[in-house]
């Protein structure tokens, strides 16, 4: 990146890799604690979380691994969108296939999420033999240069990104409703 002042993502946020999965055999004989688990397939394209799994663990997790409001979720493999946690359900942890980017107070999370989502180079590290699996590492994320702009400008960019996500969702909902209407009309005409 050229021009302007930049700061490393690792300097403005904590980047946390998720908790490794625990095999059920590890806790069958001892009491367990139930957590909600967010995995990559739970992340929606419209800055939304579409559900969670239930996971039982024999020991409690460190409080840093509990999801918080304002956290940014990013897939480790094939990172295609960033999701900001609106409200974190109690006892929710995240998979080892996700990164949580916990932005510090003087930075606006939607701005950082919009910047992360706009970077095509996040998909540049190819691994795998037959399919193109793209991976991003914690070190690569930490070294990412983020334009260091005034907080008010961060808010403006972040709000635009959030509006863009809402518009995408509305357009998709409109397409779905339009298809349902068309199908109903066609069924009405052809069933007579």
ABEGO torsion letter per residue (X at the ends): XBEEBBBBAAAABBBBBBBBBBBAAAAAABBBBBBBBBBAAABBAAGBBAEBBBBBBABBBBAAABBBBGBBBBBABGBABBBBBABBBBGBBBBAABBBBBBBAABBAAAAAAAAAABAAAAABBBEAABBBBBBBAAAAAABBBBBBBAAAAAAAAAAAAAAAAAAAAAAAAAAAAAAAAAAAAAAAAAX
